Amino acid sequence: MVGRSLKAVPPHEIVPWFRVLRSNGQIAFPVASEHANEQIARLQEEGVLVVNHRVDMKRYQWQPDLPTLLYQLDF
């Protein structure tokens, strides 16, 4: 669903699509494809280690603290 939603984003909108991974941390694009290479490069620019087309989700997954959940996020 996320992929389909990203396709619907207007071209002028800036969305950090490269941060979207499969639930197991795997890059969703085929290995060595242009999009996969770009996604890996962008993740690495942010200091994210990509090994074997995968990101260690335990290390890099966003886990907000309780104050963030309670007071900073709009639901």
N, C-alpha and C positions, 0 to 999 in steps of 0.2 A: 504494500500500500504506500509505503514511503516513497519508493521509486516512482510510482505513478503520480503521486502528489508533486514530486520534484519536477516531473515533466511538464506539469501544468503551471509552473512558476513563470511569470512573464520574463522575457530575456533581459530587461533592464534591472530586474531585482537581483541583488547580490545575496546568494544563499551559500553557506559553507557545506555544499553537497558532499565534499570529499570526506567529511567526518562521519558519514553514514556508512555503516558496515553491516554485514549479516550478524545475527545474534551470537554467533560463535567467534566473531572477530575477523572473519574472512572478508577479503575484498570481493565485492559482488561481480566485478567485471572479469572476463576471461583473462587468464594469465598472459602477460606480455602484450595485452591489447593497449591501444593508445590511451583509453580512459583509465585502465588499471595503472599504467605507468604514471599518468598525471596524478591520480589519486595518491599513489605511494609517495611521489615526490612532494606533494603538498603536505601530507602527513609528516614526512620526514623534516620538512621545513619547520614544523611546529614541535619537533623533538620527539615524535612518536616513532618507535622502533617497529618496523614491519619485517617479519621473518617468515619465509615460505608463504607469502601472499596472505599473511594473517597478523593481527594485532592482539597482544595479550590484554584481553578485556579486564582481567582482574587488576591490572596495573593502570590502564588508561580509561576505563569506563567512568563516566561522570557519576559521582555519588555525592549529591548535595547534603550538607549538614542540616540538622533540624531547624535552626533559625532561618536558613535559606528556604526550606520547604514551607515553613509557617508564615514568614513575613515578606519574602521577596518574590515569590512566584505568583503569577496571576492564573487563576483557574477558571 
